[in-house]
């Protein structure tokens, strides 16, 4: 049985994010009923933003596509957390749905196809002005 809590914004809360410290600065972990996601901070974020604003970055055309965090599952990058502002200019992180199985050359069963996919958009609202996730932040869809 999954524990889904409806928030006042009309979104469902599915997991809490815990901060874990390590020798490289740490990461956040989201524990779902049957899986775990790890969110690692993009250490080149501020440099990428600066070079994109100057027009020198060949990879990113807009600062809105630079991820603040990389989302990993079973040592595979499955998505990214993108910084956004809501209509009240409050910061939040947006994790877009993905279709990672299309990048795999060998596709087994339907379950294997969905193993590294995110089928819904997810949101993290408990962040500061620099988009750093607070401990025990909630993950919504």
Rosetta blueprint (number, residue, H / E / L):
1 X L
2 X L
3 X L
4 X L
5 X E
6 X E
7 X L
8 X L
9 X L
10 X L
11 X L
12 X E
13 X E
14 X E
15 X E
16 X E
17 X E
18 X E
19 X E
20 X E
21 X L
22 X L
23 X L
24 X L
25 X L
26 X L
27 X E
28 X E
29 X E
30 X E
31 X E
32 X L
33 X L
34 X L
35 X L
36 X E
37 X E
38 X E
39 X E
40 X E
41 X E
42 X L
43 X L
44 X L
45 X H
46 X H
47 X H
48 X H
49 X H
50 X H
51 X H
52 X H
53 X H
54 X L
55 X L
56 X L
57 X L
58 X L
59 X L
60 X L
61 X L
62 X L
63 X H
64 X H
65 X H
66 X L
67 X E
68 X E
69 X E
70 X E
71 X E
72 X E
73 X E
74 X L
75 X L
76 X E
77 X E
78 X E
79 X E
80 X E
81 X E
82 X E
83 X E
84 X E
85 X E
86 X L
87 X L
88 X L
89 X L
90 X L
91 X E
92 X E
93 X E
94 X E
95 X E
96 X L
97 X L
98 X E
99 X L
100 X H
101 X H
102 X H
103 X H
104 X L
105 X L
106 X L
107 X L
108 X L
109 X L
110 X H
111 X H
112 X H
113 X H
114 X H
115 X L
116 X L
117 X L
118 X E
119 X L
120 X L
121 X L
122 X E
123 X E
124 X E
125 X L
126 X L
127 X E
128 X L
129 X L
130 X L
131 X L
132 X L
133 X E
134 X L
135 X L
136 X L
137 X E
138 X E
139 X E
140 X E
141 X L
